Amino acid sequence: MNTDSRTRTVAWREQMDAASRRFADTAAQRDEVTRLREATESDVVDTKEQILARADRLLVTGEVPAQAVIDLGRQDPVDSMRSLERVIGFANELQAANFLTRGTRAAVAVARISLADNGREVPMGTGSMVSPQLLLTNNHVLPTPDAAESVVLEFGAEVDIDNVPNATVRYRLAPADFFVTDKHLDYTLVRVAPGPDGVAPGTRFGWNPLIAEPGKIVIGEAMNVVGHPSGRLKEISIRDNRLDLQLDHFLHYSSDTEPGNSGSPVFNDQWEIVALHHAGVPKKDDKGRVLRKDGKLWQSGDGDDAIDWIANEGTRVSVLLRDLGSRQFYSARRALLDELGPAADLPADTAVAEVTTPVPQRVPAAESLVRGLRGRPAAFGGRRSVLFLHGRGQQGRDPTELRRSWTAGLNKGLTLADLRPIDPVDVYFPFYGDQLAASVDPREAADTGSALYENLVAEAAHRAGMPRADELPADELPADPEAWELFGGIGAVVLGRLHDQLSWIAARSGLDSALIGAIFKDVAAYLDDERVRKGVLDTVLPDVPVGGELILVSHSLGTVVAMDLLTQLPREQNVSLLVTAGSPLGLDGVYRKLLSGVASRPERVGEWLNTWYAGDPIAIGCPLRQVWGPELADLPVENPKERAHDIAEYLAHAAVAATIGQQLSA
């Protein structure tokens, strides 16, 4: 065993001893949990604050249907703790059909960490992508930047549906770019270097976001662990585990985990990370000596897998995020940390400038705007071309990187569909991000928006299930309004949020309400202001190929631009395939403002595939067939909730990619 391996073993034993002490110190609390379970005849027992937060989160995220809440409320008063516990019990007892699919998606982002030692690779733990570029694991796995430099990260180290081991995809870490660690909380957050294709691992394999908001789990609920126990191929421990106790910084839970699972993400049944697994609690004799599974004294030569583990401990995600939020980062590292997204709820003032040069705030003049990219004319046999048309919010981005990211998502789907991947340089990528930002008046962007914007938000909220005031049945309104406010209660979830349309949409999509509002504002600006529309189309048209067949793949606002673009192309230009992803074209306020003025399938389009996710707030008007007619294919997909509107996620679905790939090989 080399020095690094010995150091890691000592660190892991220290964490195990600390976890054992905390377990022993909380024996009285566990006894109280047992007493409460017997008294209430319920596994779910926790403080009123925790029960309320959990029930509220399940309702807000749509995990428990509103009708089920009403039915449960008829069994007990709606403002009682028993009713809240029933909401949680409902979520635990019945799992949606997509439970395993969501679990599979979460597991893809989990990787094996191995030490590269003199030509050998020794598995030593597990890590999980928590942003496009950041990996989360334990401090005792990667205690220093030097340790991070010496390991290899393997994605796909698992067996396929036929029980055949997959070929793994390997990455190295880049601790010089970002490395944060804490010994007490036993976590390390480190940047993963892009692969040879220049694509970040999270873009290819996805990531599991860290969520600061309380209410992710309560005592008695099931937990799921994904990892590489003892360095084996990826394994999942599903639902045969439960949360036993919540401490200030840690969670104690029953789970069949092994030492190699250090750094594994611990999920609730909604596949949200609730803890970072870091240590087991071994069974000991009355002299404090560790026991083996056969009851004999454990010796160091027996191996850690021989220990009789009686409990496990993980660091609470909310505590980990508080620690991150208390630190200061130079601006480049802060930019990487910000990729954790709004769910991490990190304070916005922790960046320290590395340079004193002021950052220009104005959008560059039109003559200096970044333009789009043309594909290779000889690609795909020279007979057809592929064009990606992006959505809003891309100003200041590099079109080359955007094209690469879109292509990476598509290639993931093509690989799943057993079709040949494509080269990014073969794709046409018109870029209008800077033009759109430059043509929208900043003062208008800052105000509450136009009448069209307000109508779009109102229509989207209604389609997302938000009742209008005149649609609420009188017999379902509470007789005593104060009953809805108890604990901030169920009424705050079911009725109180009706007054904020953006919050209603956000609660059902997992996306930030500010982002949803910004997207709808840009859609409204494009449709309402002919100057904006003309500027965008004039920017896109020069980078559209002329002649041959065109495969047009569009996303978000880009689907609206695509519909207008089809009216501007030469008559002889055929579009053999139109793909619209995450599209608002189903909203009345959108299609009536198109250049065509109607929801009529363009004659020049051959095949039309519209793909949408029910949790995508911008695709709230989907499916499109009921508005645009039956001569298009609506394909619902399941995206990660935190990336509900992400184009790479849409393209990574095998059915979406296969439609494009089959057109290319036709």
C-alpha positions in Angstrom: 0.0 0.0 0.0 1.5 3.4 -1.0 1.6 6.5 1.2 -1.5 8.0 -0.5 -3.5 4.8 0.1 -2.5 4.6 3.7 -3.4 8.3 4.3 -6.8 7.7 2.8 -7.4 4.6 4.9 -6.5 6.4 8.1 -8.8 9.3 7.1 -11.6 6.9 6.4 -11.1 5.2 9.8 -11.2 8.6 11.5 -14.6 9.3 9.8 -15.9 5.9 10.9 -14.9 6.5 14.5 -16.5 10.0 14.5 -19.7 8.5 13.0 -19.7 5.8 15.7 -19.4 8.4 18.5 -22.3 10.4 17.1 -24.3 7.2 16.8 -23.6 6.3 20.4 -24.4 9.8 21.6 -27.8 9.8 20.0 -29.1 6.5 21.4 -31.8 8.3 23.4 -33.0 10.1 20.3 -33.4 6.8 18.4 -35.3 5.3 21.4 -37.7 8.3 21.2 -38.2 7.7 17.5 -39.0 4.0 18.2 -41.5 5.1 20.9 -43.2 7.6 18.6 -43.5 5.0 15.8 -45.2 2.6 18.2 -47.5 5.3 19.5 -48.6 6.6 16.1 -48.4 3.3 14.2 -46.5 5.2 11.5 -42.9 4.9 10.2 -43.0 8.6 9.4 -42.1 10.6 12.6 -40.3 13.9 12.7 -40.7 17.4 14.1 -43.8 19.5 13.0 -41.4 21.8 11.0 -39.9 18.9 9.1 -43.3 17.2 8.4 -44.7 20.5 7.2 -41.7 21.3 4.9 -41.8 17.8 3.5 -45.5 17.8 2.7 -45.2 21.3 1.2 -42.4 20.2 -1.1 -44.2 17.1 -2.3 -47.2 19.2 -3.1 -45.4 22.0 -4.8 -43.4 19.7 -7.0 -46.5 17.8 -8.1 -45.4 14.5 -6.5 -48.8 14.2 -4.9 -51.8 15.1 -7.1 -54.1 17.8 -5.8 -57.1 15.4 -5.9 -55.3 13.0 -3.6 -54.7 15.8 -1.2 -58.4 16.6 -1.2 -59.3 12.9 -0.6 -56.7 12.6 2.2 -58.1 15.8 3.8 -61.6 14.2 4.0 -60.1 11.5 6.3 -58.5 14.0 8.7 -58.8 17.8 9.1 -56.7 19.5 6.5 -54.8 21.5 9.1 -53.8 18.5 11.2 -50.4 16.8 11.5 -52.0 13.5 10.7 -53.2 14.8 7.3 -49.7 16.1 6.5 -48.3 12.7 7.5 -50.8 11.0 5.2 -49.5 13.2 2.3 -46.0 11.9 2.9 -47.2 8.4 3.3 -49.1 8.6 0.0 -45.8 9.6 -1.7 -43.9 6.7 -0.1 -46.4 4.0 -0.8 -47.2 4.7 -4.5 -44.4 5.3 -7.0 -45.1 6.6 -10.4 -44.3 4.4 -13.4 -41.3 6.6 -14.2 -39.6 5.9 -10.8 -37.0 3.5 -12.3 -36.5 5.6 -15.4 -35.7 8.6 -13.2 -33.4 6.5 -11.1 -31.6 5.3 -14.2 -31.1 8.9 -15.3 -29.7 9.9 -11.8 -27.4 6.9 -11.8 -25.8 7.8 -15.2 -24.1 10.8 -13.5 -22.4 8.6 -10.9 -18.8 7.6 -11.6 -16.1 5.4 -10.1 -13.0 7.0 -8.7 -9.8 5.0 -9.1 -6.2 5.8 -8.0 -3.7 5.6 -10.9 -0.7 3.9 -9.2 2.3 2.8 -11.2 0.3 1.6 -14.2 -2.4 0.1 -12.0 -5.8 1.5 -11.2 -7.2 0.9 -7.7 -10.9 1.7 -7.1 -11.2 3.9 -4.1 -14.7 5.5 -4.1 -17.6 7.1 -5.8 -18.4 10.5 -7.1 -21.4 12.2 -8.7 -21.7 15.1 -11.1 -23.6 17.9 -9.4 -23.2 20.5 -12.2 -21.9 20.3 -15.8 -18.3 20.4 -14.6 -18.2 19.8 -10.8 -17.9 16.4 -9.1 -18.9 15.8 -5.5 -17.2 13.1 -3.3 -15.7 12.7 0.1 -12.7 14.5 1.7 -11.3 11.2 2.8 -11.4 10.1 -0.9 -9.8 13.3 -2.3 -8.3 15.2 0.6 -5.9 17.4 -1.5 -5.5 18.8 -5.0 -2.5 16.5 -5.4 -4.7 13.5 -4.6 -7.3 14.7 -7.2 -4.5 14.9 -9.8 -3.7 11.2 -9.3 -7.1 9.7 -10.0 -9.1 8.6 -12.9 -12.9 9.0 -13.2 -14.9 6.3 -15.0 -18.5 6.8 -16.2 -20.5 3.9 -17.5 -18.8 1.3 -15.3 -21.8 -0.9 -15.1 -23.5 -3.8 -17.0 -26.1 -3.2 -19.8 -29.5 -4.7 -20.1 -28.0 -8.0 -21.2 -25.7 -8.1 -18.2 -22.7 -7.3 -20.4 -20.1 -4.7 -18.9 -20.2 -1.4 -20.8 -17.2 0.3 -22.2 -16.3 3.1 -19.8 -15.7 6.7 -20.5 -12.7 8.1 -18.6 -11.9 11.6 -17.4 -9.3 13.4 -15.4 -9.8 16.0 -12.7 -8.7 19.6 -12.9 -8.3 20.7 -9.2 -6.2 23.7 -10.3 -9.4 25.2 -11.7 -11.7 24.4 -8.7 -11.1 22.4 -5.5 -13.0 22.9 -2.2 -12.9 20.4 0.7 -13.9 20.2 4.3 -12.7 17.4 6.7 -15.5 17.7 9.3 -18.3 17.6 6.7 -16.2 15.1 4.7 -16.9 16.5 1.3 -14.8 17.6 -1.7 -16.1 19.5 -4.8 -13.7 19.5 -7.7 -13.8 20.3 -11.4 -13.6 17.6 -14.0 -11.6 18.4 -17.1 -13.5 18.1 -20.4 -13.0 14.9 -22.5 -11.0 14.8 -25.8 -14.1 16.1 -27.6 -14.0 19.3 -25.4 -17.4 18.5 -23.9 -17.9 18.7 -20.1 -18.9 15.3 -18.5 -22.1 16.7 -17.1 -23.2 17.8 -20.6 -22.8 14.2 -21.7 -23.9 12.2 -18.7 -26.1 14.8 -16.9 -25.8 15.8 -13.2 -27.8 15.6 -10.0 -28.4 19.1 -8.6 -27.8 20.0 -5.0 -31.0 21.5 -3.4 -30.8 23.8 -0.4 -34.6 23.9 0.2 -35.8 21.9 3.2 -38.4 19.2 3.0 -36.5 16.6 0.9 -36.9 13.8 3.5 -38.2 13.0 7.0 -37.5 10.2 9.4 -39.0 6.9 8.2 -38.9 7.6 4.5 -37.1 5.4 2.0 -33.7 6.2 0.6 -31.8 5.1 -2.4 -28.0 4.8 -2.8 -26.0 4.6 -6.1 -22.3 3.7 -6.0 -19.4 1.4 -6.6 -19.2 -0.7 -3.4 -15.7 -2.1 -3.0 -14.8 -0.8 -6.5 -17.3 -3.1 -8.2 -19.4 -2.1 -11.2 -22.2 0.3 -10.4 -24.9 -0.9 -8.0 -28.1 0.6 -6.7 -29.7 0.0 -3.3 -33.4 0.9 -3.8 -35.9 1.6 -1.1 -34.6 -1.1 1.3 -33.2 1.7 3.4 -34.8 4.4 5.6 -33.8 7.5 7.4 -33.5 6.8 11.1 -32.3 10.2 12.5 -31.6 13.8 11.5 -28.6 15.4 13.2 -27.5 19.0 12.8 -24.9 18.2 10.1 -25.5 14.5 9.3 -28.2 11.9 8.6 -28.2 8.4 10.0 -29.9 5.7 7.9 -30.1 2.0 7.5 -28.6 0.9 4.1 -26.6 -1.9 2.7 -23.5 0.1 1.8 -19.8 -0.9 1.7 -16.6 1.1 2.0 -16.3 1.6 -1.8 -19.5 3.5 -1.6 -17.7 6.5 0.0 -18.8 9.5 -1.9 -22.1 8.0 -3.1 -25.1 10.3 -3.5 -28.0 9.3 -1.2 -31.4 10.0 -2.9 -35.0 10.3 -1.7 -37.8 8.6 -3.8 -38.0 11.7 -6.0 -34.3 11.1 -6.9 -33.2 14.3 -5.2 -29.8 14.1 -3.4 -30.4 14.4 0.4 -27.0 13.4 1.6 -23.4 12.5 0.7 -22.6 9.1 2.1 -19.3 9.1 3.9 -19.1 6.5 6.7 -20.6 3.3 8.2 -21.2 2.6 11.9 -19.7 -0.8 12.9 -21.1 -3.1 15.5 -18.9 -3.2 18.6 -18.5 -5.4 21.7 -18.8 -4.0 25.2 -15.1 -3.1 25.1 -15.5 -1.0 22.0 -13.9 -3.5 19.6 -15.2 -3.8 16.0 -17.0 -7.1 15.3 -17.2 -9.1 12.1 -20.5 -10.3 10.5 -19.8 -13.8 12.1 -19.6 -12.2 15.6 -15.8 -12.6 15.9 -13.4 -9.7 16.6 -12.5 -7.9 13.4 -8.8 -7.7 12.4 -7.3 -5.2 9.9 -6.4 -8.0 7.6 -10.1 -9.2 7.4 -11.0 -6.4 5.0 -13.6 -3.7 5.6 -16.3 -5.7 3.9 -16.2 -8.3 6.7 -17.4 -5.7 9.3 -20.9 -5.9 10.7 -22.3 -2.5 9.8 -25.3 -1.5 11.8 -25.9 2.0 10.4 -24.6 4.6 8.0 -24.0 8.3 8.0 -24.1 10.9 5.3 -23.5 14.7 5.3 -26.7 16.7 4.8 -26.8 18.5 1.5 -28.2 21.7 3.0 -25.3 21.9 5.4 -22.8 21.3 2.7 -24.3 24.1 0.7 -24.2 26.4 3.7 -20.5 25.7 4.0 -19.9 26.5 0.4 -22.0 29.7 0.7 -19.8 30.9 3.6 -16.7 30.9 1.5 -15.3 33.5 -0.9 -14.1 32.6 -4.4 -12.2 34.4 -7.2 -14.5 35.2 -10.0 -13.4 32.4 -12.3 -14.1 29.8 -9.6 -17.3 31.5 -8.6 -18.5 31.1 -12.2 -18.0 27.4 -11.9 -19.7 27.3 -8.6 -22.7 29.2 -10.0 -23.3 26.2 -12.4 -24.8 24.5 -9.3 -27.9 26.6 -10.3 -30.5 28.5 -8.3 -31.6 25.4 -6.4 -28.3 25.5 -4.4 -29.4 29.0 -3.2 -25.8 30.3 -2.8 -25.4 33.9 -1.8 -24.6 36.2 -4.7 -21.8 38.2 -3.0 -19.1 35.6 -2.5 -17.0 36.4 -5.6 -13.7 38.2 -5.2 -12.4 40.0 -8.4 -9.1 38.8 -9.7 -8.6 41.8 -11.9 -9.6 45.4 -11.6 -10.5 45.9 -15.3 -14.2 46.9 -15.4 -16.5 44.5 -17.2 -18.4 46.3 -20.0 -22.1 46.3 -19.3 -23.4 47.3 -22.7 -24.2 44.9 -25.5 -21.6 45.3 -28.3 -22.6 47.4 -31.4 -24.4 45.6 -34.1 -21.4 45.7 -36.5 -19.3 43.7 -33.8 -21.9 41.1 -33.0 -20.8 37.5 -33.1 -22.2 35.7 -36.2 -23.2 32.1 -36.8 -21.4 29.1 -38.2 -21.7 27.3 -41.5 -21.4 23.6 -41.9 -19.3 21.7 -44.4 -21.1 21.7 -47.8 -19.9 18.2 -48.6 -21.2 16.7 -45.4 -23.9 14.0 -45.5 -23.2 13.3 -49.1 -23.7 16.9 -50.1 -27.4 16.2 -50.6 -28.8 17.4 -47.2 -27.8 19.8 -44.5 -28.4 19.9 -40.7 -29.2 23.3 -39.1 -29.6 24.0 -35.3 -31.6 27.0 -34.4 -31.1 28.0 -30.7 -33.4 29.8 -28.3 -33.1 32.9 -26.2 -30.5 33.9 -23.5 -27.4 33.0 -25.6 -25.9 36.4 -25.8 -22.1 36.5 -25.1 -21.9 32.7 -25.7 -19.4 31.1 -28.2 -21.4 29.6 -31.1 -18.7 27.0 -31.6 -19.2 25.8 -28.0 -23.0 25.9 -28.4 -22.9 23.9 -31.6 -20.6 21.4 -29.8 -23.0 21.1 -26.9 -26.0 20.5 -29.1 -24.1 17.9 -31.1 -22.9 16.1 -27.9 -26.5 15.7 -26.8 -27.6 14.5 -30.3 -24.7 12.1 -30.4 -25.6 10.6 -27.0 -29.1 9.9 -28.4 -27.7 8.5 -31.7 -25.4 6.2 -29.8 -28.4 4.9 -27.8 -30.3 4.4 -31.1 -27.3 2.5 -32.5 -26.7 5.1 -35.2 -23.6 6.9 -36.3 -22.7 10.1 -34.5 -22.1 13.3 -36.4 -19.3 15.9 -36.4 -20.2 19.3 -35.1 -18.4 21.0 -38.0 -20.9 19.5 -40.4 -23.8 21.4 -38.7 -25.0 24.9 -39.7 -25.5 27.0 -36.6 -27.0 30.5 -37.2 -26.3 32.7 -34.1 -28.7 35.5 -33.2 -28.1 35.7 -29.4 -26.2 39.0 -29.5 -28.5 40.5 -32.1 -31.6 39.7 -29.9 -30.0 41.2 -26.8 -28.9 44.3 -28.7 -32.3 44.9 -30.2 -34.4 44.6 -27.0 -34.6 47.8 -25.1 -33.0 47.2 -21.7 -35.6 49.4 -20.1 -38.4 47.3 -21.6 -36.6 44.1 -20.5 -36.5 45.4 -16.9 -40.2 46.3 -16.5 -43.2 44.0 -16.0 -43.5 43.3 -19.7 -45.9 43.9 -22.5 -49.6 42.9 -22.6 -48.6 40.0 -24.8 -46.1 38.8 -22.2 -48.7 39.0 -19.5 -51.1 37.0 -21.7 -48.5 34.3 -22.4 -47.8 33.9 -18.8 -51.5 33.8 -17.9 -52.2 31.2 -20.6 -49.2 29.1 -19.6 -50.3 29.1 -15.9 -53.8 28.1 -16.8 -52.5 25.2 -19.0 -50.3 24.2 -16.1 -53.5 23.6 -14.1 -53.8 26.9 -12.3 -57.5 27.6 -11.9 -58.9 30.9 -12.8 -60.8 32.6 -9.9 -64.2 31.8 -11.5 -63.2 28.1 -11.8 -62.7 27.3 -8.1 -65.7 25.3 -6.7 -67.2 27.1 -3.7 -67.6 23.8 -1.8 -63.8 23.2 -2.0 -62.9 26.6 -0.5 -62.2 26.5 3.3 -64.9 27.9 5.5 -62.3 29.4 7.8 -59.5 31.1 5.9 -57.2 30.9 8.9 -57.3 27.1 8.6 -55.3 27.4 5.4 -52.6 29.4 7.1 -51.9 27.1 10.0 -48.1 26.2 9.9 -48.1 28.0 6.5 -50.2 24.9 5.6 -51.6 22.9 2.8 -53.7 26.0 1.9 -50.5 27.9 1.1 -49.7 25.2 -1.3 -53.0 24.4 -2.9 -54.6 27.9 -3.0 -52.1 30.6 -1.8 -49.8 30.1 -4.8 -52.7 30.7 -7.2 -52.0 34.4 -6.9 -48.6 34.2 -8.6 -48.7 32.7 -12.0 -45.0 32.4 -12.5 -44.6 30.7 -9.2 -47.3 28.3 -10.1 -45.5 27.4 -13.4 -42.2 27.2 -11.6 -43.5 24.9 -8.9 -44.6 22.4 -11.5 -41.5 22.6 -13.6 -38.6 22.8 -11.2 -37.2 25.9 -13.1 -36.7 29.3 -11.5 -39.6 31.6 -12.0 -37.3 34.4 -13.1 -35.9 32.2 -15.9 -39.4 31.3 -17.0 -40.4 35.0 -17.1 -37.3 35.9 -19.1 -38.0 33.3 -21.7 -41.6 34.5 -22.2 -40.5 38.1 -22.2 -38.1 37.4 -25.1 -40.8 35.4 -27.0 -43.1 38.4 -26.5 -40.4 40.9 -27.6 -39.8 38.9 -30.8 -43.4 38.6 -31.7 -44.5 42.1 -30.7 -41.7 44.2 -32.1 -41.2 44.0 -35.9 -37.8 45.6 -35.5 -36.7 42.8 -33.2 -38.1 40.1 -35.5 -36.5 41.6 -38.6 -33.1 41.8 -36.8 -33.2 38.2 -35.8 -34.3 36.8 -39.2 -31.8 39.0 -41.0 -29.1 37.5 -38.8 -30.2 33.9 -39.3 -30.8 33.9 -43.1 -27.1 34.3 -44.2 -26.1 31.1 -42.4 -29.0 29.0 -43.9 -27.8 26.6 -46.6 -29.2 27.0 -50.1 -30.3 24.0 -52.1 -30.7 20.3 -51.1 -32.7 19.0 -48.3 -32.7 20.7 -44.9 -33.1 19.1 -41.5 -34.1 22.0 -39.2 -33.7 21.3 -35.5 -35.1 24.1 -33.3 -35.5 24.8 -29.6 -37.6 27.2 -27.4 -37.8 30.7 -29.0 -35.9 29.1 -31.9 -39.0 27.1 -32.8 -40.9 30.4 -33.2 -38.1 31.9 -35.3 -38.1 28.6 -37.4 -41.8 29.0 -38.3 -41.1 32.6 -39.5 -37.9 31.5 -41.2 -39.9 28.9 -43.3 -41.8 31.7 -44.9 -38.6 33.5 -45.9 -36.7 30.6 -47.6 -36.6 30.2 -51.4 -39.6 28.3 -52.7 -37.5 25.4 -54.0 -35.9 24.8 -50.5 -37.3 21.6 -49.0 -37.3 20.9 -45.3 -37.3 17.1 -45.1 -37.5 17.2 -41.3 -38.5 19.8 -38.8 -37.8 19.2 -35.2 -39.3 21.5 -32.5 -38.2 20.9 -28.9 -39.5 22.7 -25.8 -41.7 24.8 -28.0 -44.3 27.4 -27.0 -46.0 27.1 -30.4 -49.1 25.6 -28.8 -50.0 28.9 -27.1 -52.7 30.9 -28.8 -50.8 34.1 -28.1 -47.8 32.7 -30.0 -49.1 31.1 -33.2 -51.5 34.0 -33.9 -48.5 36.4 -33.9 -46.4 34.4 -36.4 -45.8 35.8 -39.9 -48.2 33.2 -41.3 -50.8 34.3 -38.7 -52.2 30.7 -38.3 -51.4 27.4 -36.8 -51.0 25.6 -40.2 -48.4 23.1 -41.0 -46.0 24.6 -43.6 -46.3 22.9 -47.0 -42.5 22.8 -47.5 -42.0 20.6 -44.4 -41.9 16.8 -45.0 -41.8 15.2 -41.5 -42.4 17.2 -38.4 -41.4 15.9 -34.9 -42.4 17.9 -31.9 -40.8 16.7 -28.6 -41.8 18.0 -25.3 -41.5 17.3 -21.6 -44.6 17.8 -19.3 -42.4 19.6 -16.8 -41.0 22.0 -19.3 -42.9 25.3 -18.6 -42.1 26.7 -22.1 -43.6 23.7 -23.8 -46.8 24.1 -21.7 -48.9 24.3 -24.8 -47.9 20.9 -26.0 -48.8 18.5 -27.5 -49.1 20.5 -30.7 -51.3 18.1 -32.7 -54.5 19.5 -31.2 -53.6 23.0 -32.5 -51.4 22.4 -35.5 -53.2 19.3 -36.9 -52.6 15.6 -37.0 -49.8 15.7 -39.6 -47.0 15.9 -37.1 -45.6 13.5 -34.5 -45.8 14.5 -30.9 -43.1 12.8 -28.8 -43.3 13.2 -25.0 -40.0 12.6 -23.2 -38.8 12.7 -19.6 -36.1 15.2 -18.9 -34.3 15.8 -15.6 -36.6 18.2 -13.7 -33.8 20.7 -13.1 -33.0 20.7 -16.8 -36.5 20.5 -18.0 -36.0 22.9 -20.9 -32.4 21.9 -21.9 -31.9 21.1 -25.6 -29.1 18.7 -25.0 -31.5 16.6 -22.8 -34.2 16.6 -25.6 -31.7 15.5 -28.3 -30.2 12.8 -26.0 -33.4 10.8 -26.1 -32.9 7.8 -28.5 -36.3 8.3 -30.2 -35.6 12.0 -31.0 -32.1 11.3 -32.2 -33.2 8.3 -34.2 -35.7 10.4 -36.2 -32.8 12.8 -37.1 -30.4 10.0 -37.8 -32.7 8.1 -40.1 -33.3 11.2 -42.2 -29.5 11.6 -42.5 -29.1 8.1 -43.7 -32.2 8.0 -45.9 
